[in-house]
Every structure is written in structure tokens, then in C-alpha cells.
Amino acid sequence: MNIIRLTVIANLLFVFIIGCSGTYGNISKQTGSEYKVILAELRENSDDYIVYYGTRSGRRASALLFDPKNNGTKLVGDRWIKIEDQKTIKVWRDSI
């Protein structure tokens, strides 16, 4: 009984370690030049995106999400608020 229990625990631990050892989903800080290039591209091509913002406090955007139009994906979740006009996009973008 103890050998079976140890084998199951060892297998679960092995699967957990292998599953968490990849680089998928890592967050890294962008350099200043990379950040400026990406922001410039988003400003120039903002009509190609559906823009959402996320906030916890209700006063300040904690994240902006640029969802490309016509790519067949749909945002699922109730915490993302769709931004309808360019003025609002600019206000939220500048607050981050």
C-alpha cells in the first residue's frame, strides 16, 4: 500500500514539474525602446483592434487589451469593458 501511494505521489510530482518547467506564459519586462515601438504600432493601427480595459478600482485602468478584429476569436469574461471611442482609448492608455 505504501509503495503504491509513493508511486502515485512521485508520478504526480513528476507531471507537475514537467508541466511547469516550460516557458509558456512567462512575463518579462520590456525595454523602453520595445515599449515605444509597440505603443506606436497600436496607436497607428488602433482601428484594427477592439479595445477593452480592465480595472479593479474603477478609477484607473490596470490593463488594456487589444483584440484584433476579424481573427475569429471572442473575448470571454465579464471583467473586460469594451471601449467604444478613440478618446476613451487615449485617456485609458495614457493613464497606464
ABEGO torsion letter per residue (X at the ends): XAAAAAAAAAAAAAAAAAAAABABGBBBBBBAAAAAAAAAAAAAAAAABBBBBBBAAGABBABBBBBBBGAGBBBBEAABBBBABAAAAAAAAAAX
